[in-house]
Amino acid sequence: MSVSHRVGSDHQLARLLQIGIVLEEVVEARAHHHYQSLAPDDLDPEIEALLADAAEESADHRDRLEKLIADLDAESIPFEDIEALVEAQYAQTKPEDFDGVLYDQLCNEETAYKFYDDLVAAIEESDAQFSVDRARLLDVLRSIREEEAAGVEEVTNVMETRE
């Protein structure tokens, strides 16, 4: 399922929100992986805080998305199906594919931002009626998108201080 199409039903919206949840799980898992992989000599308070913030933000985003899904009149898609979609479309790289923690974190933040940006645009272009309040839905998604944009900026700023 591509976000590039207009969202036309509760079922389709639920599926896209579930993709967002799994995407957030990937971001959180990768931040945790990086934190665990840092050698004691490589522990940097700024990077530790960045990874902790990313994990906490992802957990918050999942919670907000789950609340939206709970208000929809749609059945959940099996987790395995959603996980496969996320893996195929958004998580084709592994943490070790990047030259450093910050590059991987930047990729994660940018991917999440792009997903939410596309999702907001698809909903805005749709004239479908959803069983969840459209204004609330867009407020939540726009807020998450802005938090992801701030994450991109934060990682970029940390990277620039390291050059």
C-alpha positions in Angstrom: 0.0 0.0 0.0 1.4 3.3 -1.0 0.7 6.6 0.8 0.9 8.4 -2.5 -2.8 7.5 -3.2 -5.7 9.3 -1.6 -7.0 7.6 1.5 -10.6 6.5 0.8 -11.8 4.4 3.7 -11.5 3.7 7.4 -9.9 0.3 6.5 -7.3 2.0 4.3 -6.6 4.7 7.0 -6.3 2.0 9.7 -3.7 0.1 7.6 -1.7 3.3 7.0 -1.8 4.2 10.7 -0.6 0.7 11.5 2.3 1.1 9.1 3.1 4.3 11.1 3.1 2.3 14.3 5.5 -0.4 12.9 7.7 2.3 11.4 7.9 3.9 14.9 8.8 0.5 16.3 11.7 0.2 13.7 13.0 3.7 14.7 12.8 2.8 18.4 14.5 -0.6 17.9 17.3 0.9 15.9 17.9 3.7 18.4 18.1 1.0 21.1 20.4 -1.1 19.0 22.8 1.8 18.5 22.7 2.7 22.2 23.6 -0.9 23.1 26.3 -1.1 20.5 28.2 1.9 21.7 31.5 1.0 23.4 32.0 2.5 26.8 34.7 4.8 25.3 32.3 5.9 22.6 29.5 7.0 25.0 28.8 10.6 24.3 26.1 12.3 26.4 24.8 14.2 23.4 24.3 11.1 21.3 22.9 9.1 24.3 20.3 11.9 24.8 19.5 12.0 21.1 18.9 8.2 21.0 16.9 8.2 24.2 14.7 11.1 22.9 14.2 9.2 19.6 13.0 6.1 21.5 10.7 8.1 23.8 9.3 10.0 20.9 8.6 6.9 18.9 6.7 5.3 21.9 4.6 8.5 22.2 3.9 8.5 18.5 2.8 4.8 18.6 0.4 5.6 21.5 -1.2 8.5 19.6 -1.6 6.4 16.5 -3.1 3.5 18.4 -5.7 5.9 19.9 -6.7 7.0 16.4 -7.0 3.4 15.2 -9.1 2.5 18.2 -11.6 5.2 17.1 -11.9 4.0 13.6 -14.6 1.6 12.4 -12.2 -0.8 10.9 -10.6 -4.2 11.6 -6.9 -4.4 12.4 -4.6 -5.9 9.8 -2.4 -8.7 11.2 0.9 -7.4 12.5 2.9 -9.7 10.3 1.3 -8.2 7.2 2.1 -4.7 8.2 5.6 -5.6 9.3 6.3 -7.0 5.9 5.0 -3.8 4.2 7.2 -1.6 6.4 10.2 -3.9 5.8 9.7 -3.8 2.0 9.1 -0.1 1.7 10.7 1.7 4.6 13.3 -0.5 6.3 15.4 -1.9 3.6 18.6 -0.8 5.3 20.0 -2.2 8.5 21.7 -0.1 11.3 25.1 -1.4 10.2 24.6 -0.3 6.6 25.4 3.3 7.7 28.7 4.9 8.6 27.8 5.8 12.1 25.0 6.1 14.5 24.1 9.7 13.5 23.7 8.8 9.8 21.4 6.0 10.6 19.4 8.1 13.0 19.1 10.8 10.3 17.8 8.3 7.8 15.3 7.0 10.3 14.0 10.5 11.1 13.8 11.5 7.4 12.0 8.3 6.6 9.4 8.9 9.3 9.0 12.5 8.3 8.4 11.6 4.7 5.9 8.9 5.6 3.8 11.4 7.8 4.1 14.1 5.2 2.8 11.8 2.5 0.0 10.5 4.8 -1.1 14.1 5.7 -1.2 15.0 2.0 -3.1 11.9 1.0 -5.8 12.6 3.7 -6.0 16.3 2.7 -6.5 15.3 -0.9 -9.3 12.8 0.0 -12.9 13.7 0.3 -13.7 10.5 2.2 -15.5 10.5 5.5 -13.8 8.7 8.3 -15.3 7.5 11.6 -12.6 9.5 13.4 -12.8 13.3 13.5 -10.9 14.5 10.4 -9.6 17.7 12.2 -8.3 15.6 15.1 -6.8 13.1 12.8 -4.9 15.7 10.8 -3.9 17.6 14.0 -2.3 14.4 15.4 -0.5 13.5 12.1 0.7 17.1 11.5 2.0 17.2 15.1 3.9 13.9 14.6 5.2 15.1 11.3 6.6 18.3 12.9 8.2 16.3 15.7 9.9 14.2 13.0 11.1 17.3 11.2 12.5 18.6 14.5 14.3 15.3 14.9 15.9 15.6 11.5 17.0 19.1 12.5 18.4 17.9 15.8 20.4 15.1 14.3 21.7 17.4 11.6 22.8 20.0 14.2 24.6 17.3 16.2 26.3 16.1 13.0 27.4 19.6 12.1 29.1 20.1 15.5 31.1 16.9 14.9 32.5 17.8 11.5 
